[in-house]
Amino acid sequence: MPHADYLRSIASFFARRCTEEYIRSALATAMNQPAISSMQDVDELSLLLFQWLESKEETSGSRLETLLSDLSQPSSANASKRQAAEREAAKKDGQDLRMFYGMEGRRQATIALFNLALQQPAPGTLLLFSDENSKWMLDNSSFSQEWFTLLWQLILKGYKIKVIHKVSRDIDEMLDVIHQWLPFYTSGAVEPYYYPRLRDGVYKRTLSVVSGKAAVFATSIGENMETTANFMSTDKLTVDSFTNEFYSYLALCKPLIKIHPAKNIRLVLPELFSFEGRGGSLISRSDAPSLITLPPRVLESISHPLPAQVTEDFLESFSRYSARFEEKLKTDPVFQIIRLAKPEDILSGKALVGSITTDRDMQIFYNAQTYTDHLQNILRLLTLYENFNVFIAPDEADGYSLYCNEENGVMILKEDDPPILFELTEPNMASAFWDYLSQTIQYRQFQPYARNASIQQIRELIDALAASESTITTREDA
């Protein structure tokens, strides 16, 4: 072969320089020779490279034959040309690709995309991602209102939404994002995600896709969006391509918030009880004494409004989680910020047992004895376990319960009807909630004898209930 010496020299040259593992791995893939990735002998690698290059040269004749064969075919047989012709035929007045400019153009493109989605006969999936500055949406209040309204219309129509949020180290910005999207999260139609690694922040991307129908896409440099071109395409192949791009990126992401909606709060409580029993320091804040510290026998005695089968299943799982929680107190610090009911509310049967039911027809209330039993069990845990701490919150009820584990993230139980449980695992978000609750506790610890003060408040309430019950009994006897 006339070029054999030349090819042998090339092979020897490359073999001596393939010292890095990633180079050998790439070469093994290109040559379809897996053994090359671990090959150490330079001469052996040189020979394989020479044989491979030699075989490539021998195929040039067959490639010429293929070229001549293609030339003999009618031009209409070319697949790419056929595909292009089909696209041209499918165009409607050249509107399969539209362009919009700047931030105002971004708003117009978004409205057009949402309206197109609403015009579809059946709901689908809306895919959203942007790591660009959100001022294009938030700086214009009328547009923001229209955006919120259209998104709600899509949800009510039955659309499912997957959104990849921009998550930064700026906790205020992150909390703004959560606040903006929280109403949509409660619908159960939105799946929020985030990319866990840092991005360079130079090239920024926005991609919105109505699967199978249309896509809006744009790229900007840094914070410059004023002159950015925004494109909207309804071409099926283009839309499918951007759909694939979104899901490829989604595969690298993690859930920002896991949403556990349920028709009945007892269906999400096992998730919450399990979270309270996990390893790691725990801080919780609730509008009533924590359900996990209620003695199982007391829960059984007051659960009569619930159906028999529901009560049996719930009590069985509750007893198991309650025991696991007490085991946790032997090793991990637990801080509970709770609110105590007023004596008059307890005595009149208005003190609601928290986190069991949101159904008004099956609400469960304490009486003086069951509330006292719960408080006495809290005192028992405070006496037995130094890791257990309770702080009495003087402020008004929040309408939610917050649980933060230093190692396992955050749980937020919103006791609406229907209830919904949020689980946050993104590290910066979890740290923000942990710092917030930690500061609350530290503030209370500045007060002298904070732990003893809580114990004293609990004992005073027990004594007040006992005295009131005694007075009522005396009056009845009289």
Steps between C-alpha positions, in 0.01 A plus 500: 500500500657833396409686822584221746817664637320829539208338686742306722673823599167664586397199709830503691474874563147478648575185701784678686270791590194304613603515866183641654213267594232718340693505167527120496132471587401726209731308266353168611152627414602640161680179399242269659785336694410500875836347596681821400363689804722290731787422259847598628732359232586779252614262224178299525291816485706625203432178309123520564495863388690415180262215416200724561637784284589252227146362494360852478707572190382180336138609533550815291420307182169379635420855608553621144266230377238618747545858382456404135196293592344796676561718196307254288191533722236764428537803724149446640625184675715707737343460847606842628357672194174307540483604863565863412227490236257354753581781742446765235167345407393496864574867555209733548581850383856459624386496865678185618781725627434841652750743651458742790760745629604615846313466826173619351540240228556235767168595657322486164651160418399358838141623469481357148628162621254480791208602281595238241506239778153605614368461146592130488204259522663296778745590779865405474830573672664840538879499541663813646863593563683829531819606673465856372414796719127494578458878471345453155202350680495674839574859389171524311211452745229470234697231320570319828128490573426372151774235534355376831147494358598307186702249701200438725282455192742236370495319835120511518486367143701199618856582395792354694801727546865409546713798595877517554568791733810711506652439844777733616685568821289813547248364750271804461471435127428133566230581754343743252480217246335267752258774605409573138434134418351381830133542393570289191678233706187457711303407187695174472549566126856637525822301538788735598866406445842664525846438355728420797831621355630849436467644149742753351233773483625632166274331246144492630207310358122515501295212365122457515335208322143385450580138420431416137363847421736795543819625662635841603877522536765766552864539602658806659844604625525592867223740600452646151144424390406831340607394149449124533316325218221269616372232266170313494475189283206275421702273270454147636861388456626818666255465789595134546867596500449757777285252692789254490740776607281580801473139614875448453563793734226382737685168537787695660269679745354420841155573646498842664183427695327165531128557523280252684138600437228287659124502533542420869773617734546150646637392161797739531563468875709180463743701283519764773537252786775320308681833451481580873660165580800533267850554634629853548408804708136603459322832552123524456241773531127431527177663612434235766694243703666268250289197412806273522515564879135403556476166687351231269245402764373859512478517122299178503257639757426818302492362144136379511381748232715314247382183319598179683734367229668837458554522876650151522747553213595848613556400864720208398732717292493783756611271783792380289617851411450625856733230634758580230488869594571421864800289392625801304499712817776279643749617236381816320399848623134587439354848544125554481346847483133456589197702603286419801123540488324731743341324800154629407531357147605162635219489756239600241618232254644744245865387511558308178735201489741606226586318178241220504216622282395809308147366450274717716258213549774282652712751692642374828515720809668468838318505828673601824613144578641414156681834474647443846611149399678645197676766707607245761655284229695802376626554857597131517709533183661821628594324823636184336692646205741793511484511120131594511416870524168684482447873455160666542421747219298802614403621153195417291446180303669470159261254333785263415753272668871524419753220557871544429760222526861618480594197288177417313339825384167663579135395524217755492146379575230741384180385667259615233211297367638307320832502689837508331848405619811664349844343530806713420839336457700768312796571735489882494125508557523248784781703660291817482209337684739345753661840569157662533380252761839493675488877544151467648628252757813701581284805556296308754812354660621851583218505754626353830410139563309469172457122525387520861267785411326279244465221754354748749246629244387147422459417871304819559259412220456149643426650843255751351311223320491288815370790707232583245389138480483485879288816510263362237468170690428684828227704333343190350502323840341804661 
